[in-house]
Protein backbone atom coordinates (compact mmCIF):
# COMPACT_ATOMS: atom_id res chain seq x y z
CA UNK A 1 0.00 0.00 0.00
CA UNK A 2 2.98 2.30 0.38
CA UNK A 3 3.48 4.87 -2.40
CA UNK A 4 -0.19 4.93 -3.42
CA UNK A 5 -2.13 8.18 -3.40
CA UNK A 6 -4.77 8.19 -0.70
CA UNK A 7 -8.20 9.09 -2.07
CA UNK A 8 -10.25 11.30 0.28
CA UNK A 9 -13.68 10.09 1.21
CA UNK A 10 -16.74 12.23 0.42
CA UNK A 11 -17.03 13.16 4.10
CA UNK A 12 -13.45 14.35 4.14
CA UNK A 13 -13.99 16.35 0.95
CA UNK A 14 -17.09 18.00 2.38
CA UNK A 15 -15.21 18.90 5.57
CA UNK A 16 -12.30 20.35 3.58
CA UNK A 17 -14.68 22.50 1.54
CA UNK A 18 -16.41 23.67 4.69
CA UNK A 19 -13.10 24.74 6.25
CA UNK A 20 -12.12 26.47 3.00
CA UNK A 21 -15.40 28.40 2.97
CA UNK A 22 -14.97 29.37 6.60
CA UNK A 23 -11.48 30.69 5.86
CA UNK A 24 -12.72 32.72 2.89
CA UNK A 25 -15.58 34.12 4.98
CA UNK A 26 -13.15 35.20 7.72
CA UNK A 27 -10.97 37.00 5.17
CA UNK A 28 -14.06 38.57 3.57
CA UNK A 29 -15.42 39.85 6.88
CA UNK A 30 -11.99 41.02 8.03
CA UNK A 31 -11.42 43.01 4.83
CA UNK A 32 -14.92 44.51 5.00
CA UNK A 33 -14.43 45.59 8.60
CA UNK A 34 -11.07 47.16 7.75
CA UNK A 35 -12.62 49.14 4.86
CA UNK A 36 -15.42 50.51 7.04
CA UNK A 37 -12.95 51.46 9.79
CA UNK A 38 -10.76 53.33 7.32
CA UNK A 39 -13.75 55.06 5.77
CA UNK A 40 -15.03 56.16 9.17
CA UNK A 41 -11.57 57.48 10.07
CA UNK A 42 -11.34 59.37 6.77
CA UNK A 43 -8.34 57.31 5.63
CA UNK A 44 -9.33 57.14 1.95
CA UNK A 45 -6.06 56.08 0.36
CA UNK A 46 -4.83 53.43 -2.04
CA UNK A 47 -4.95 50.78 0.69
CA UNK A 48 -8.75 51.08 0.53
CA UNK A 49 -8.57 50.25 -3.17
CA UNK A 50 -6.54 47.15 -2.35
CA UNK A 51 -8.94 46.01 0.39
CA UNK A 52 -12.07 46.60 -1.65
CA UNK A 53 -10.49 44.79 -4.62
CA UNK A 54 -10.20 41.65 -2.51
CA UNK A 55 -13.93 41.74 -1.82
CA UNK A 56 -15.31 43.05 -5.10
CA UNK A 57 -13.22 40.60 -7.08
CA UNK A 58 -15.36 37.83 -5.56
CA UNK A 59 -18.61 39.78 -5.10
CA UNK A 60 -18.96 42.71 -7.54
CA UNK A 61 -22.46 43.54 -6.27
CA UNK A 62 -21.31 45.14 -2.99
CA UNK A 63 -22.59 48.65 -3.86
CA UNK A 64 -21.19 50.37 -0.74
CA UNK A 65 -17.65 49.36 -1.66
CA UNK A 66 -17.98 50.90 -5.12
CA UNK A 67 -18.99 54.11 -3.36
CA UNK A 68 -15.80 53.85 -1.25
CA UNK A 69 -13.67 53.46 -4.36
CA UNK A 70 -15.27 56.55 -5.92
CA UNK A 71 -14.50 58.55 -2.78
CA UNK A 72 -10.88 57.39 -2.95
CA UNK A 73 -10.59 58.38 -6.61
CA UNK A 74 -12.06 61.81 -5.93
CA UNK A 75 -9.44 62.35 -3.23
CA UNK A 76 -6.56 61.03 -5.33
CA UNK A 77 -7.49 63.24 -8.28
CA UNK A 78 -6.28 66.23 -6.26
CA UNK A 79 -3.10 64.48 -5.06
CA UNK A 80 -1.76 62.50 -8.00
CA UNK A 81 0.10 63.75 -11.06
CA UNK A 82 -1.70 63.32 -14.42
CA UNK A 83 0.63 60.44 -15.32
CA UNK A 84 0.10 58.59 -12.04
CA UNK A 85 -3.63 59.18 -12.19
CA UNK A 86 -3.78 57.83 -15.76
CA UNK A 87 -1.98 54.68 -14.63
CA UNK A 88 -4.43 54.30 -11.75
CA UNK A 89 -7.41 54.69 -14.08
CA UNK A 90 -5.95 52.10 -16.48
CA UNK A 91 -5.54 49.64 -13.62
CA UNK A 92 -9.11 50.36 -12.45
CA UNK A 93 -10.52 49.66 -15.91
CA UNK A 94 -8.68 46.34 -15.97
CA UNK A 95 -10.03 45.49 -12.53
CA UNK A 96 -13.55 46.32 -13.69
CA UNK A 97 -13.20 43.93 -16.62
CA UNK A 98 -12.20 41.15 -14.24
CA UNK A 99 -15.26 41.93 -12.09
CA UNK A 100 -17.50 41.78 -15.16
CA UNK A 101 -16.09 38.38 -16.03
CA UNK A 102 -17.20 37.26 -12.56
CA UNK A 103 -20.68 38.78 -13.03
CA UNK A 104 -21.42 40.33 -16.46
CA UNK A 105 -24.72 41.68 -15.12
CA UNK A 106 -23.38 43.57 -12.11
CA UNK A 107 -25.19 46.90 -11.80
CA UNK A 108 -22.48 48.37 -9.58
CA UNK A 109 -19.62 47.44 -11.91
CA UNK A 110 -21.19 48.92 -15.06
CA UNK A 111 -22.22 52.05 -13.16
CA UNK A 112 -18.72 52.50 -11.75
CA UNK A 113 -17.25 52.21 -15.26
CA UNK A 114 -19.63 54.93 -16.50
CA UNK A 115 -18.67 57.15 -13.58
CA UNK A 116 -14.95 56.62 -14.04
CA UNK A 117 -14.85 57.29 -17.79
CA UNK A 118 -17.14 60.31 -17.60
CA UNK A 119 -14.48 62.00 -15.44
CA UNK A 120 -11.61 61.40 -17.88
CA UNK A 121 -10.47 64.17 -20.26
CA UNK A 122 -10.00 61.89 -23.28
CA UNK A 123 -11.53 58.44 -22.78
CA UNK A 124 -10.91 55.74 -25.36
CA UNK A 125 -14.51 55.26 -26.44
CA UNK A 126 -13.52 52.99 -29.34
CA UNK A 127 -12.06 50.56 -26.83
CA UNK A 128 -15.27 50.69 -24.81
CA UNK A 129 -17.32 49.85 -27.88
CA UNK A 130 -15.07 46.84 -28.46
CA UNK A 131 -15.60 45.83 -24.83
CA UNK A 132 -19.37 45.97 -25.30
CA UNK A 133 -19.12 43.91 -28.46
CA UNK A 134 -17.14 41.22 -26.62
CA UNK A 135 -19.61 40.95 -23.77
CA UNK A 136 -22.59 40.96 -26.14
CA UNK A 137 -20.87 38.26 -28.16
CA UNK A 138 -20.99 36.13 -25.02
CA UNK A 139 -24.57 37.11 -24.13
CA UNK A 140 -26.46 39.26 -26.63
CA UNK A 141 -29.35 39.69 -24.14
CA UNK A 142 -27.24 41.31 -21.40
CA UNK A 143 -29.31 44.48 -21.00
CA UNK A 144 -26.76 45.94 -18.56
CA UNK A 145 -24.18 45.87 -21.33
CA UNK A 146 -26.74 47.30 -23.78
CA UNK A 147 -27.36 50.22 -21.43
CA UNK A 148 -23.63 50.81 -21.20
CA UNK A 149 -23.25 50.64 -24.99
CA UNK A 150 -25.94 53.32 -25.42
CA UNK A 151 -24.05 55.48 -22.93
CA UNK A 152 -20.77 54.98 -24.81
CA UNK A 153 -22.38 55.57 -28.22
CA UNK A 154 -23.86 58.84 -26.99
CA UNK A 155 -20.54 60.00 -25.52
CA UNK A 156 -18.61 59.02 -28.65
CA UNK A 157 -21.27 60.51 -30.95
CA UNK A 158 -21.55 57.28 -32.91
CA UNK A 159 -23.85 57.79 -35.95
CA UNK A 160 -27.21 56.04 -35.55
CA UNK A 161 -26.61 54.23 -38.84
CA UNK A 162 -23.63 52.41 -37.33
CA UNK A 163 -25.55 51.43 -34.22
CA UNK A 164 -28.45 50.22 -36.35
CA UNK A 165 -26.03 48.06 -38.34
CA UNK A 166 -24.76 46.64 -35.06
CA UNK A 167 -28.30 45.63 -34.07
CA UNK A 168 -28.73 44.07 -37.54
CA UNK A 169 -25.71 41.87 -36.87
CA UNK A 170 -26.91 40.64 -33.48
CA UNK A 171 -30.53 40.13 -34.55
CA UNK A 172 -29.45 38.13 -37.59
CA UNK A 173 -27.47 35.90 -35.24
CA UNK A 174 -30.28 35.48 -32.70
CA UNK A 175 -33.79 36.90 -33.09
CA UNK A 176 -34.46 36.53 -29.35
CA UNK A 177 -32.90 39.82 -28.30
CA UNK A 178 -35.16 42.24 -26.44
CA UNK A 179 -32.54 44.96 -26.03
CA UNK A 180 -31.53 44.93 -29.68
CA UNK A 181 -35.13 45.26 -30.85
CA UNK A 182 -35.68 48.04 -28.33
CA UNK A 183 -32.55 49.85 -29.51
CA UNK A 184 -33.95 49.82 -33.05
CA UNK A 185 -37.11 51.51 -31.81
CA UNK A 186 -34.91 54.32 -30.44
CA UNK A 187 -32.63 54.61 -33.49
CA UNK A 188 -35.15 54.51 -36.34
CA UNK A 189 -37.07 57.68 -35.32
CA UNK A 190 -33.70 59.47 -35.14
CA UNK A 191 -32.81 58.34 -38.64
CA UNK A 192 -36.25 59.05 -40.08
CA UNK A 193 -37.79 61.96 -38.15
CA UNK A 194 -41.36 62.74 -39.06
CA UNK A 195 -43.00 66.12 -38.41
CA UNK A 196 -45.51 66.23 -35.55
CA UNK A 197 -44.89 62.60 -34.62
CA UNK A 198 -43.15 63.06 -31.26
CA UNK A 199 -39.97 61.38 -30.00
CA UNK A 200 -41.34 57.88 -30.63
CA UNK A 201 -43.28 58.84 -33.73
CA UNK A 202 -44.21 56.91 -36.86
CA UNK A 203 -41.83 55.77 -39.57
CA UNK A 204 -42.01 56.40 -43.33
CA UNK A 205 -43.96 53.67 -45.05
CA UNK A 206 -40.96 52.24 -46.95
CA UNK A 207 -38.95 51.93 -43.72
CA UNK A 208 -41.95 50.48 -41.91
CA UNK A 209 -42.46 47.81 -44.56
CA UNK A 210 -38.78 46.84 -44.40
CA UNK A 211 -38.95 46.50 -40.60
CA UNK A 212 -42.15 44.48 -40.82
CA UNK A 213 -40.45 42.07 -43.18
CA UNK A 214 -37.54 41.70 -40.74
CA UNK A 215 -39.76 41.09 -37.72
CA UNK A 216 -41.98 38.68 -39.66
CA UNK A 217 -38.92 36.60 -40.44
CA UNK A 218 -38.24 36.58 -36.71
CA UNK A 219 -41.57 35.32 -35.51
CA UNK A 220 -42.03 32.89 -38.40
CA UNK A 221 -38.62 31.45 -37.43
CA UNK A 222 -39.42 31.26 -33.70
CA UNK A 223 -43.12 32.00 -33.09
CA UNK A 224 -42.86 31.43 -29.33
CA UNK A 225 -40.21 34.09 -28.70
CA UNK A 226 -41.99 37.22 -27.47
CA UNK A 227 -39.26 39.81 -28.17
CA UNK A 228 -40.08 40.07 -31.88
CA UNK A 229 -43.82 40.26 -31.11
CA UNK A 230 -43.23 43.22 -28.79
CA UNK A 231 -41.25 45.02 -31.49
CA UNK A 232 -43.98 44.23 -34.02
CA UNK A 233 -46.51 45.86 -31.72
CA UNK A 234 -44.32 48.97 -31.47
CA UNK A 235 -44.02 49.17 -35.27
CA UNK A 236 -47.78 49.26 -35.65
CA UNK A 237 -48.35 51.62 -32.75
CA UNK A 238 -48.55 55.37 -32.55
CA UNK A 239 -47.55 58.09 -30.15
CA UNK A 240 -49.76 59.04 -27.22
CA UNK A 241 -52.67 61.32 -28.15
CA UNK A 242 -52.20 65.03 -27.61
CA UNK A 243 -53.47 66.68 -24.45
CA UNK A 244 -57.11 67.60 -24.91
CA UNK A 245 -60.33 68.41 -23.07
CA UNK A 246 -62.73 65.65 -24.06
CA UNK A 247 -66.00 66.85 -22.54
CA UNK A 248 -67.34 69.91 -20.76
CA UNK A 249 -70.67 69.81 -18.91
CA UNK A 250 -72.51 72.55 -17.01
CA UNK A 251 -75.48 71.85 -14.71
CA UNK A 252 -77.78 74.59 -13.53
CA UNK A 253 -79.42 72.31 -10.91
CA UNK A 254 -76.18 71.36 -9.22
CA UNK A 255 -74.52 74.73 -9.97
CA UNK A 256 -71.54 72.70 -11.12
CA UNK A 257 -69.15 72.50 -14.06
CA UNK A 258 -67.43 69.19 -14.91
CA UNK A 259 -64.64 68.58 -17.41
CA UNK A 260 -62.94 65.37 -18.58
CA UNK A 261 -59.45 65.13 -20.06
CA UNK A 262 -57.46 62.87 -22.40
CA UNK A 263 -55.20 61.76 -19.53
CA UNK A 264 -55.15 61.72 -15.76
CA UNK A 265 -53.93 64.93 -14.19
CA UNK A 266 -53.54 66.55 -10.79
CA UNK A 267 -54.89 70.08 -10.47
CA UNK A 268 -53.56 72.38 -7.79
CA UNK A 269 -50.69 74.65 -6.75
CA UNK A 270 -47.48 73.50 -8.40
CA UNK A 271 -49.47 71.01 -10.52
CA UNK A 272 -51.70 71.44 -13.57
CA UNK A 273 -53.59 74.70 -13.95
CA UNK A 274 -57.17 75.08 -15.17
CA UNK A 275 -58.66 78.47 -15.96
CA UNK A 276 -62.42 79.05 -16.07
CA UNK A 277 -63.85 81.91 -18.11
CA UNK A 278 -67.58 82.69 -17.83
CA UNK A 279 -69.01 85.12 -20.38
CA UNK A 280 -65.46 86.30 -21.19
CA UNK A 281 -64.66 87.04 -17.53
CA UNK A 282 -62.18 84.89 -15.56
CA UNK A 283 -63.70 83.19 -12.54
CA UNK A 284 -61.71 81.93 -9.57
CA UNK A 285 -62.96 78.48 -8.52
CA UNK A 286 -61.75 75.48 -6.52
CA UNK A 287 -61.29 72.27 -8.49
CA UNK A 288 -61.91 68.80 -7.04
CA UNK A 289 -62.41 65.23 -8.24
CA UNK A 290 -65.89 63.62 -8.25
CA UNK A 291 -64.86 60.98 -5.70
CA UNK A 292 -63.41 63.61 -3.36
CA UNK A 293 -59.94 62.07 -3.31
CA UNK A 294 -58.26 64.89 -5.28
CA UNK A 295 -55.73 62.48 -6.76
CA UNK A 296 -54.76 62.07 -10.42
CA UNK A 297 -58.02 61.82 -12.32
CA UNK A 298 -59.49 62.14 -15.81
CA UNK A 299 -62.39 64.19 -14.45
CA UNK A 300 -62.41 67.42 -12.42
CA UNK A 301 -65.29 69.66 -11.36
CA UNK A 302 -65.97 72.93 -9.60
CA UNK A 303 -68.93 74.67 -7.98
CA UNK A 304 -70.33 77.73 -9.75
CA UNK A 305 -71.60 80.84 -7.95
CA UNK A 306 -75.22 81.87 -8.39
CA UNK A 307 -74.12 84.87 -10.46
CA UNK A 308 -73.08 82.46 -13.20
CA UNK A 309 -76.77 81.76 -13.95
CA UNK A 310 -78.35 85.14 -14.66
CA UNK A 311 -81.80 84.42 -16.10
CA UNK A 312 -81.91 87.89 -17.62
CA UNK A 313 -79.37 86.84 -20.24
CA UNK A 314 -80.31 84.64 -23.21
CA UNK A 315 -77.29 82.39 -22.65
CA UNK A 316 -74.02 81.89 -20.78
CA UNK A 317 -70.72 80.78 -22.27
CA UNK A 318 -68.37 78.66 -20.16
CA UNK A 319 -64.81 78.10 -21.33
CA UNK A 320 -62.13 75.97 -19.60
CA UNK A 321 -58.47 76.47 -20.55
CA UNK A 322 -55.93 73.78 -19.76
CA UNK A 323 -52.63 75.61 -19.67
CA UNK A 324 -50.47 72.45 -19.98
CA UNK A 325 -51.12 72.02 -23.68
CA UNK A 326 -52.94 75.27 -24.32
CA UNK A 327 -56.08 73.15 -24.86
CA UNK A 328 -59.54 74.57 -24.26
CA UNK A 329 -63.20 73.84 -24.74
CA UNK A 330 -66.39 75.86 -24.27
CA UNK A 331 -70.08 75.14 -23.98
CA UNK A 332 -73.21 77.29 -23.97
CA UNK A 333 -76.02 77.13 -21.40
CA UNK A 334 -79.21 78.57 -22.91
CA UNK A 335 -81.82 80.43 -20.91
CA UNK A 336 -84.37 78.00 -19.45
CA UNK A 337 -82.13 74.95 -20.00
CA UNK A 338 -80.91 72.93 -17.05
CA UNK A 339 -77.65 71.77 -18.63
CA UNK A 340 -75.26 72.37 -21.49
CA UNK A 341 -72.33 70.40 -22.83
CA UNK A 342 -69.73 70.00 -25.53
CA UNK A 343 -67.73 66.82 -26.15
CA UNK A 344 -65.32 65.13 -28.54
CA UNK A 345 -66.69 62.08 -30.25
CA UNK A 346 -64.91 58.78 -29.62
CA UNK A 347 -65.91 57.78 -33.16
CA UNK A 348 -64.27 60.83 -34.75
CA UNK A 349 -61.14 60.87 -32.59
CA UNK A 350 -60.57 57.08 -32.69
CA UNK A 351 -59.95 57.21 -28.96
CA UNK A 352 -60.06 53.45 -28.57
CA UNK A 353 -57.74 52.54 -31.43
CA UNK A 354 -54.41 53.63 -29.98
CA UNK A 355 -52.87 50.21 -29.41
CA UNK A 356 -52.18 49.60 -33.10
CA UNK A 357 -52.66 52.23 -35.75
CA UNK A 358 -50.82 53.36 -38.87
CA UNK A 359 -51.65 55.65 -41.74
CA UNK A 360 -52.21 52.91 -44.28
CA UNK A 361 -54.89 50.37 -43.41
CA UNK A 362 -53.55 48.17 -46.23
CA UNK A 363 -50.42 47.58 -44.12
CA UNK A 364 -52.53 46.49 -41.17
CA UNK A 365 -54.63 44.22 -43.37
CA UNK A 366 -51.51 42.61 -44.79
CA UNK A 367 -50.17 42.03 -41.29
CA UNK A 368 -53.47 40.49 -40.23
CA UNK A 369 -53.38 38.05 -43.13
CA UNK A 370 -49.78 37.09 -42.34
CA UNK A 371 -50.60 36.47 -38.68
CA UNK A 372 -53.62 34.36 -39.57
CA UNK A 373 -51.42 32.33 -41.91
CA UNK A 374 -48.96 31.79 -39.08
CA UNK A 375 -51.78 30.91 -36.69
CA UNK A 376 -52.86 28.09 -39.00
CA UNK A 377 -49.34 26.68 -38.70
CA UNK A 378 -49.07 27.43 -34.98
CA UNK A 379 -52.67 27.21 -33.67
CA UNK A 380 -51.61 27.45 -30.01
CA UNK A 381 -49.22 30.38 -30.28
CA UNK A 382 -50.54 32.96 -27.79
CA UNK A 383 -48.51 35.88 -29.18
CA UNK A 384 -49.91 35.32 -32.63
CA UNK A 385 -53.48 35.12 -31.30
CA UNK A 386 -53.10 38.31 -29.27
CA UNK A 387 -51.60 40.19 -32.22
CA UNK A 388 -54.50 39.10 -34.44
CA UNK A 389 -56.94 40.51 -31.86
CA UNK A 390 -55.09 43.83 -31.67
CA UNK A 391 -54.86 44.13 -35.45
CA UNK A 392 -58.59 43.56 -35.82
CA UNK A 393 -59.19 46.20 -33.14
CA UNK A 394 -57.09 48.67 -35.11
CA UNK A 395 -58.76 47.95 -38.44
CA UNK A 396 -62.44 47.97 -37.43
CA UNK A 397 -63.42 47.07 -33.84
CA UNK A 398 -67.13 46.81 -34.58
CA UNK A 399 -66.88 44.80 -37.78
CA UNK A 400 -64.48 42.31 -36.18
CA UNK A 401 -66.24 42.16 -32.78
CA UNK A 402 -67.67 38.65 -33.15
CA UNK A 403 -64.41 37.25 -34.55
CA UNK A 404 -62.41 38.98 -31.82
CA UNK A 405 -64.50 37.29 -29.10
CA UNK A 406 -63.85 33.90 -30.70
CA UNK A 407 -60.11 34.54 -30.69
CA UNK A 408 -60.31 35.50 -27.02
CA UNK A 409 -61.88 32.13 -26.24
CA UNK A 410 -59.07 30.36 -28.09
CA UNK A 411 -56.46 32.49 -26.35
CA UNK A 412 -57.84 31.66 -22.90
CA UNK A 413 -57.76 27.96 -23.71
CA UNK A 414 -54.17 28.21 -24.95
CA UNK A 415 -52.94 30.30 -22.01
CA UNK A 416 -55.17 29.48 -18.99
CA UNK A 417 -52.70 31.02 -16.51
CA UNK A 418 -53.53 34.45 -17.95
CA UNK A 419 -57.26 33.88 -18.34
CA UNK A 420 -58.08 36.70 -15.91
CA UNK A 421 -55.96 39.15 -17.89
CA UNK A 422 -57.70 38.06 -21.09
CA UNK A 423 -61.10 38.53 -19.44
CA UNK A 424 -60.18 42.07 -18.39
CA UNK A 425 -58.82 42.92 -21.85
CA UNK A 426 -61.93 41.48 -23.47
CA UNK A 427 -64.10 43.53 -21.10
CA UNK A 428 -62.17 46.67 -22.01
CA UNK A 429 -62.76 46.10 -25.72
CA UNK A 430 -66.48 45.39 -25.22
CA UNK A 431 -66.94 48.60 -23.24
CA UNK A 432 -65.17 50.53 -25.99
CA UNK A 433 -67.41 49.01 -28.66
CA UNK A 434 -70.52 49.78 -26.62
CA UNK A 435 -69.47 53.42 -26.24
CA UNK A 436 -68.97 53.65 -30.00
CA UNK A 437 -72.41 52.15 -30.65
CA UNK A 438 -73.98 54.57 -28.16
CA UNK A 439 -72.43 57.54 -29.92
CA UNK A 440 -73.45 56.31 -33.36
CA UNK A 441 -77.02 56.06 -32.03
CA UNK A 442 -76.68 59.54 -30.49
CA UNK A 443 -78.21 58.51 -27.16
CA UNK A 444 -77.22 58.86 -23.51
CA UNK A 445 -78.14 55.29 -22.53
CA UNK A 446 -75.42 52.62 -22.31
CA UNK A 447 -76.30 48.91 -22.31
CA UNK A 448 -73.54 46.67 -20.97
CA UNK A 449 -75.72 43.79 -19.75
CA UNK A 450 -74.99 40.10 -20.54
CA UNK A 451 -71.42 40.78 -21.71
CA UNK A 452 -69.57 38.72 -19.09
CA UNK A 453 -67.63 41.83 -18.01
CA UNK A 454 -65.02 41.52 -15.28
CA UNK A 455 -63.93 45.18 -15.15
CA UNK A 456 -65.24 48.62 -16.07
CA UNK A 457 -63.05 51.12 -17.88
CA UNK A 458 -63.25 54.39 -19.83
CA UNK A 459 -65.77 55.77 -17.35
CA UNK A 460 -64.45 59.26 -18.07
CA UNK A 461 -66.12 58.88 -21.49
CA UNK A 462 -69.53 58.42 -19.83
CA UNK A 463 -69.88 61.86 -18.32
CA UNK A 464 -73.20 62.48 -20.14
CA UNK A 465 -74.77 59.01 -19.67
CA UNK A 466 -78.13 59.04 -17.87
CA UNK A 467 -78.93 55.29 -17.84
CA UNK A 468 -76.37 52.52 -17.37
CA UNK A 469 -77.18 48.80 -17.37
CA UNK A 470 -74.46 46.52 -15.94
CA UNK A 471 -76.66 43.54 -15.20
CA UNK A 472 -75.68 39.88 -15.68
CA UNK A 473 -71.89 40.28 -15.65
CA UNK A 474 -69.04 39.16 -13.36
CA UNK A 475 -68.30 42.45 -11.64
CA UNK A 476 -67.02 42.10 -8.08
CA UNK A 477 -66.55 45.82 -7.42
CA UNK A 478 -67.45 49.15 -8.97
CA UNK A 479 -64.49 51.53 -9.41
CA UNK A 480 -64.32 54.97 -7.73
CA UNK A 481 -64.21 56.48 -11.22
CA UNK A 482 -67.95 55.73 -11.41
CA UNK A 483 -68.40 59.03 -9.58
CA UNK A 484 -67.52 60.71 -12.89
CA UNK A 485 -71.03 59.90 -14.19
CA UNK A 486 -72.50 63.20 -13.05
CA UNK A 487 -75.64 62.81 -15.18
CA UNK A 488 -76.43 59.22 -14.19
CA UNK A 489 -80.07 58.79 -13.11
CA UNK A 490 -80.62 55.02 -13.33
CA UNK A 491 -78.02 52.34 -12.57
CA UNK A 492 -78.83 48.64 -12.99
CA UNK A 493 -76.28 46.14 -11.66
CA UNK A 494 -78.35 43.02 -11.01
CA UNK A 495 -76.86 39.52 -11.14
CA UNK A 496 -73.19 40.32 -10.57
CA UNK A 497 -70.95 39.33 -7.65
CA UNK A 498 -70.69 42.74 -5.96
CA UNK A 499 -69.49 42.63 -2.37
CA UNK A 500 -69.15 46.39 -1.81
CA UNK A 501 -70.55 49.65 -3.17
CA UNK A 502 -67.57 51.94 -2.58
CA UNK A 503 -67.71 53.13 -6.19
CA UNK A 504 -71.27 54.48 -5.93
CA UNK A 505 -70.58 57.81 -4.27
CA UNK A 506 -71.43 61.44 -4.92
CA UNK A 507 -73.76 60.81 -7.85
CA UNK A 508 -75.94 63.93 -7.72
CA UNK A 509 -78.73 62.72 -10.07
CA UNK A 510 -78.97 59.02 -9.23
CA UNK A 511 -82.65 58.16 -8.63
CA UNK A 512 -82.90 54.39 -9.16
CA UNK A 513 -80.39 51.72 -8.20
CA UNK A 514 -81.06 48.00 -8.69
CA UNK A 515 -78.60 45.56 -7.09
CA UNK A 516 -80.56 42.31 -7.06
CA UNK A 517 -78.80 38.96 -6.75
CA UNK A 518 -75.35 40.16 -5.73
CA UNK A 519 -73.17 39.26 -2.71
CA UNK A 520 -73.92 42.18 -0.38
CA UNK A 521 -73.87 40.69 3.12
CA UNK A 522 -74.03 43.48 5.70
CA UNK A 523 -76.08 46.71 5.79
CA UNK A 524 -72.89 48.72 6.38
CA UNK A 525 -71.79 48.16 2.76
CA UNK A 526 -74.65 50.46 1.71
CA UNK A 527 -73.16 53.46 3.54
CA UNK A 528 -71.70 55.07 0.35
CA UNK A 529 -75.24 55.42 -1.03
CA UNK A 530 -75.96 58.08 1.60
CA UNK A 531 -73.85 60.47 -0.52
CA UNK A 532 -76.35 60.27 -3.41
CA UNK A 533 -78.94 62.96 -2.46
CA UNK A 534 -81.70 62.04 -4.96
CA UNK A 535 -81.70 58.26 -4.57
CA UNK A 536 -85.37 57.22 -4.18
CA UNK A 537 -85.55 53.56 -5.28
CA UNK A 538 -83.14 50.86 -4.11
CA UNK A 539 -83.63 47.19 -5.06
CA UNK A 540 -81.62 44.75 -2.93
CA UNK A 541 -83.63 41.57 -3.52
CA UNK A 542 -81.64 38.35 -3.58
CA UNK A 543 -78.68 39.62 -1.55
CA UNK A 544 -77.57 37.84 1.67
CA UNK A 545 -78.16 41.03 3.72
CA UNK A 546 -81.90 40.67 3.10
CA UNK A 547 -81.88 37.84 5.64
CA UNK A 548 -80.34 39.94 8.40
CA UNK A 549 -82.68 40.29 11.38
CA UNK A 550 -84.25 43.75 11.50
CA UNK A 551 -82.86 44.71 8.09
CA UNK A 552 -85.75 47.04 7.23
CA UNK A 553 -85.22 49.16 10.34
CA UNK A 554 -81.45 49.26 9.82
CA UNK A 555 -81.82 50.38 6.20
CA UNK A 556 -84.36 53.04 7.14
CA UNK A 557 -81.90 54.44 9.67
CA UNK A 558 -78.92 54.16 7.31
CA UNK A 559 -80.68 55.65 4.24
CA UNK A 560 -83.52 57.83 5.57
CA UNK A 561 -83.95 59.77 2.31
CA UNK A 562 -84.57 56.65 0.17
CA UNK A 563 -88.35 56.32 -0.07
CA UNK A 564 -88.50 52.77 -1.49
CA UNK A 565 -86.13 49.94 -0.52
CA UNK A 566 -86.95 46.47 -1.87
CA UNK A 567 -85.63 43.51 0.11
Secondary structure, 3 states (H helix, E strand, C coil): CCCCCCCCCHHHHHHHHHHHHHHHHHHHHHHHHHHHHHHHHCCCCHHHHHHHHHHHCCCCCCHHHHHHHHHHHHHHHCCCCHHHHHHHHHHHHHHHHHHHHHCCCCHHHHHHHHHHHHCCCCCCHHHHHHHHHHHHHHCCCCHHHHHHHHHHHHHHCCCHHHHHHHHHHHHHHCCCCHHHHHHHHHHHHHHCCCCCCCCCCCCCHHHHHHHHHHHHHHHHHCCCCHHHHHHHHHHCCCCCCCCCEEEEEEECCCCEEEEEEEEEECECCCCECEEEEECCEEECCCEECCCCCCCCEEEEEEECCHHHCCCCCCEEEEEEEECCCCEEEEEEEECCCCEEEEECCHHHHCCCCCCCCCCCHHHHHHHHHHHHHHHHHCCCCHHHHHHHHHHHHHHHCCCCHHHHHHHHHHHHHHCHHHHHHHHHHHHHHHHHHHHHHHHHHCCCEEECCCCCCCCCCCHHHHCCCCEEECCCCCCCCCCHHHHHCCCCCEEECCCCCCCCCCCCCCCCCCCEEECCCCCCCCHHHHHHHHHCCCCCEEECCCCHHHHCCCHHHHHHHHCCCCCEEEC
